[in-house]
Amino acid sequence: MAAPILKDIVRQHAEAAAHLWRLYDFALLNPDDNPDMDEERLARLVARLDAHLDGLRVAGAEGQSIAEARYAEFPEAGELFVLRMLQPEARGLLIADLDLDGVRTYLAAKSPLRD
């Protein structure tokens, strides 16, 4: 028997992953804006982001559904990033493995909130 899915916890994973992606991307693009974001803190942020994505992946279809609902409510880059990371071809993909320029290009092209 499969473990029950705790929807509130899975939703928190989706929200946290979206938020942490935005923090991570901002820190990389604007390294002088937060001098406290050193290599160690950046590594911890990445570990937390990977863990939240894993929490969504473990939830399977329910995790996907919750991430889709979050994106429907908040169609922003972080939520879109989470949805993309839940696609089958991204299974097991870690943040460290990403082509960040490619990710940014994808998010900019797909985001309904483009400037």
C-alpha positions in Angstrom: 0.0 0.0 0.0 1.3 3.4 -1.0 1.9 6.0 1.7 -0.8 8.7 1.9 -0.1 12.0 0.2 -0.2 15.0 2.6 -1.5 17.7 0.3 -0.6 20.6 2.5 3.0 19.4 2.8 3.3 18.8 -0.9 1.9 22.3 -1.6 4.6 23.7 0.8 7.2 21.8 -1.2 5.9 23.5 -4.4 5.8 27.0 -2.9 9.2 26.6 -1.3 10.8 25.2 -4.5 9.4 28.1 -6.5 10.6 30.7 -4.0 14.1 29.1 -3.6 14.5 29.0 -7.4 13.9 32.7 -7.6 16.4 33.4 -4.7 19.0 31.1 -6.4 18.6 32.7 -9.8 18.7 36.2 -8.4 21.8 35.4 -6.3 23.6 34.1 -9.4 22.6 37.1 -11.6 23.2 39.7 -8.9 26.1 38.5 -6.8 26.9 42.0 -5.4 23.4 42.6 -4.1 23.8 40.1 -1.2 27.4 39.7 0.0 26.2 37.2 2.6 25.3 34.7 -0.1 28.7 33.0 -0.1 29.5 29.6 -1.7 28.4 27.8 1.5 25.0 29.5 1.7 24.4 29.1 -2.0 25.2 25.4 -1.7 22.7 25.0 1.2 20.1 26.9 -0.8 20.6 24.5 -3.7 20.4 21.5 -1.4 17.1 22.8 0.0 15.8 23.4 -3.5 16.7 19.9 -4.6 15.0 18.5 -1.5 11.7 20.3 -2.2 11.7 19.2 -5.8 12.3 15.6 -4.5 9.3 16.0 -2.2 7.2 16.9 -5.2 8.5 14.0 -7.3 7.9 11.5 -4.5 4.3 12.6 -4.5 4.0 11.6 -8.1 0.8 12.6 -10.0 -0.5 14.5 -6.9 2.7 16.5 -6.7 2.4 17.4 -10.4 -1.3 18.3 -9.9 -0.5 20.6 -6.9 2.4 22.3 -8.8 0.0 22.9 -11.8 -2.5 24.4 -9.4 0.1 26.7 -7.9 1.2 27.8 -11.4 -2.5 28.4 -12.4 -2.9 30.6 -9.4 0.6 32.3 -9.6 1.9 32.1 -13.2 5.4 33.2 -12.4 8.9 32.0 -13.3 9.4 30.1 -10.1 6.2 28.1 -10.4 6.9 27.4 -14.1 10.4 26.3 -13.1 8.9 23.8 -10.7 6.5 22.4 -13.3 9.4 22.0 -15.8 11.5 20.1 -13.2 8.6 17.7 -12.6 8.5 16.6 -16.3 9.6 13.0 -16.9 12.7 14.1 -18.8 13.9 16.0 -15.7 13.5 13.1 -13.4 16.6 12.9 -11.1 18.0 16.1 -12.5 19.7 18.2 -9.9 20.1 22.0 -9.8 23.8 21.6 -10.3 23.2 19.8 -13.6 21.1 22.6 -15.1 22.1 24.7 -18.1 21.1 27.9 -16.4 21.1 30.0 -19.5 18.8 27.4 -21.1 16.5 27.4 -18.1 16.3 31.2 -18.2 15.6 31.2 -21.9 12.8 28.6 -21.5 11.2 30.5 -18.6 11.3 33.8 -20.5 9.8 32.3 -23.6 7.0 30.3 -21.7 6.1 32.8 -19.0 2.7 34.5 -19.6 4.1 37.5 -17.6 6.7 38.5 -20.1 7.6 42.2 -20.4 
